Amino acid sequence: MNLQGKNILLGITGGIAAYKIPELVRLLKKAGANVRVVMTHAAQQFVTPLTMQSLSGEPVRTELMDPEQESTMGHIELARWADVILIAPATANFLSQMTHGIANDLLTTLCLAADSEIIVAPAMNHVMWRHPATQVNVETLKGFGVQFEGPVPGDLACGETGQGRMQEPEELFVALQHYFSQSILSGVNVVITA
């Protein structure tokens, strides 16, 4: 399925898996999607806004208190523009903030302002993923309607192996295709006769 004309807002948080996101943007653009990127301060330690701007073809947003962008309530405009919001990688810190409605940066604020589907792709150490606080946050977010893609078992950046690795860009791309194919059929009744 192509993603022609679909508006995908990609939120990048500060995990090492952020280095994989440029490939995801390339795949989305090749499929015809419109991609806008929001990066946290920590995300910018792993991949630059210039890289993401070059691949998305759109200015990258990094600041909530940007006088130019926020003069028109930019965080609300971004939230309303998106057909879907994908947070990848989603750190334990981000999941905690989102669970508790902490809106102290652009990404968390626009998530609170969003009516569109939010999908998160967690990435963290396997012990962090299994921690009871993280699992409570995951269950709470699922109760809010947030969809989860991963994490998956595998080799982690810390040198350990376990469930905590972010899905590969190709897997996230397929998940977005699946999301939009379900959306197309939502509310459609089919009658089969023989």
Phi, psi and omega in degrees: 000132175275162183248028183309122176078000178282137181262111183245119175263120183253116177259127181246125177253177191276065173240154182302332179296351177302335181296342180277343190292326176305324178293322177297317179299318179301315180297317181295316180295320179298329179275002175093007181285150168270125185236126170242147186238135171239131182238139172282168177300318181295325179300326182291349175282342184253327179213144187270151173302325180298319177300312183292324177293318180298321182279324183277335184076012182231151174299141178268134180263133181229345188236133173285320185265044176276111185303324181288309183290322184276356176296337177246025182057058184304325180294325178287319178301315179299314181298321181283332179293324190286132167283328178208148176245124176247123175258113182210123352285154175253114181280166176300322179298315179297316179301319179296314179299315182295320179301319187262008176068027178279116184244074185251010173210177184298316185295313180293325180293315181290332175296322177291333182270001188269137169261344183282167178299140174243127177242134178242144177241089184296150175210119180190172174301145184298330177290320176298318181297319182281347184304138181306323180296318178296317182293324174297317178298317180299312181296322178296314180296320176300321177297332176281353181097005178288134179265144180245135171242099182088191008282168181244157177290150177161187178287133182254159182300333182283357180095356179263171178237137178167182179281114182174352182281135176293145175302153179290157180307320180297322179292320178293323177300314179297321178298320178292320175301316179298316179303312183289328178292325175291321180298322181297323183269356181298128178082002180269128176260135181241132176247126179247127178240154180241000000 
